Amino acid sequence: MQGTEGAATARLSGVSAEHSTRARVARLILEHGPITAAALGERLGLTPAAVRRHLDALLAEGMTEARTARPRGQRGRGRPAKLFAITDAGRSAFEHAYDGLAGSALRFMAERVGEEAVTEFARSQVAGLVDRLRPRMSEVPADQRVRVLAEALSADGYAASASKASLGGEQLCQHHCPVAHVAAEFPQLCEAETEAFARILGTPVQRLATIAHGDGVCTTHVSPHRTPGPAARERAPGLSIPDPAQPPAIHETIDTSSKETGR
């Protein structure tokens, strides 16, 4: 009897470990995809066979999809590499379980109090991020601030990354949005977040794409940070950050050309 129980426990532990590893594979695809199987194996320390097993399962479940990598430079003789990307179903699996409740609460608020109450609520939700990061930004070099913001957003579950923009400035990408379903109905959530980014970074930002709008990635362009002149430095030593009481310099324009990759 004890032998049977031990075998059952071992099988359950194996299943649990298998699901845990598969979840890590899916999370990496969400955060870094589209990505190759080889890159996944390197990051997770898995053999090619193990990676392929998890990828096949995720593909069968509709959590991921395979794409053909576009060749760069001269094409070799081998097959084009496959890239694995998260699907809408896969992204939804990471969404918060209380989306329905949050949407109902905001609809109730909008009907009973008005749309302005929803806007005020949205701003209050990101106020903590602003309060937490603005003092820190005064000690961070201008060329590192977007990276610091991306790290803070990732810690909050947004799977964010920072990179240089081809036309100047930087690009902040959020590969996951815990409130995407609610934000699709209440864009005030995205607008408040964009305002917060402008205040935190102290420079104009422009929202190019959002997951809530149907894009694959939330993408925000951050204008180059201009060094303040002597008069501005006297008013705000170390960092020129917009006054929270003043409207931030943002452009909430959705560019559908950035839909697929956010680039």
Salt bridges, closest charged atoms under 4 A:
GLU18 OE2 - ARG22 NH2 3.16
GLU18 OE2 - ARG53 NE 2.91
GLU31 OE2 - ARG27 NH1 3.78
GLU31 OE1 - HIS32 NE2 3.91
GLU65 OE2 - ARG67 NH2 3.02
ASP88 OD1 - ARG91 NH1 3.66
ASP99 OD2 - HIS181 ND1 3.09
GLU151 OE2 - ARG147 NH1 2.68
ASP156 OD2 - ARG132 NH2 3.17
GLU185 OE1 - ARG107 NH1 2.60
GLU193 OE1 - ARG207 NH2 2.90
GLU195 OE1 - ARG123 NE 2.96
ASP215 OD2 - HIS213 ND1 3.65
